[in-house]
Amino acid sequence: MNKIRKGDEVVVVVGRDRDRRGSVTRVFANGTVLVTGVNVVKKHQKPNPNAGVAGGIVEKEMPIQRSNLRLWNPDAKKGERVGFKFIGEGAARKKVRVFRSGGEVVDR
């Protein structure tokens, strides 16, 4: 179970995009995450007439390290660390994500 999942709202805590928020589009196996509107770079693209791609300079979102992100807590209005907690007893026991500062459950 990952601490940051697809669809989560996250905030960047370090780097040039610090304090920017966005939604997670994709989580990669190597520990990087693709976030909408964060880490946008300009890429020089070669034209490919066979695929119908025009050349030029395009803006593209690049992956960012998972360690540079915090999950957005809408109640506290800030990014917070996430941990895990087991809720329930016996067969109904369930593992959930919780905010480390207050212990509130993330998955509502």
N, C-alpha and C positions, 0 to 999 in steps of 0.2 A: 504494500500500500504506500503510495507516494504522498508526501506532504503537500505538494502542489499538483493539481490535476487540471485537465482540459476544462475550460469554462469558468475557472476561478478568476476573481478579480485580484490583481496583485499590484504592488507598488515597488518601484526600483529604489534601493537604498544607497547605492554607490554608483559612480560613473557619471558620464556626461548627461544621462537621462534621469538623474536623481530626482525623486519626488514625482515622477510621472506614473500615472496609473493606466492599466490596460487589462484586457481580458486574455487569458491564455488560449492560444489557438492550437498549439501542438506541444507535446512533451517528448523529447528525444531520449534515447537510452543512454547517451553519453553525459547526461547531467545538464543539458541545455534546454531552454524553453523558448518558444516563439510567442511573443506577446504583441497584440495589435497596437500600433502607434508608438512602439518603443524600439530603440536601436535601428532606426531607419537610415540606410546608407544609399549613396548614389553609385550605381553600377554601370559601367560602360558595356553595352550589349552589342554584339556583332549581329548584323542582319542575317536572317536565314530565310531565303525565299521559299524553300521547300515547305517549311512549317508555317509560313505566313507571318514571321516575326520581323518587325521593322527594327532597324538599328537605332542607336542613340543612347542617351543617358536616362536610365530609369531609376526610380526610387524603390527600394526593396527592404523589407523587414528581415533582419538577421537574428539568429538565436542569441540569447543572453544566458549567462550562467545562473543556475538555480540558486546558488548561494548569494547572489546579488538582489534577490527578490524577497519580499515579505507578503504574506496573505493580508488582504485588506479587511479590516474589521469595521463594518458599517456602524456599530454601536459606539465604538471608541473613536471613530474617524481617523484611524492611523493604521499603518502596517504593523503586523505582529507576527511573532514566531508561532509555530504550530507544533503540537505534540500529539500523542495518541493516548487513548484511555479506553478501558473496557467497561461497557455498561450492561447491566443485567446479570442474571445468574444461570448457571447450567447450560442447557441447549439454546436458550434465548440470549446468550452472551454475544455482544456485538462490539467490534472495534470501531471507534469513531475518532475523528480529528477534533482537537480542542485547542483554543488559544491558550498560550502558555501564561499570559499575564493574569487573566481572570478565570480561566477554566471553563469558559462557555463553549458549547459544542458548535463546531463549524457547520457540519452537515445537518441542516434543519429539515 
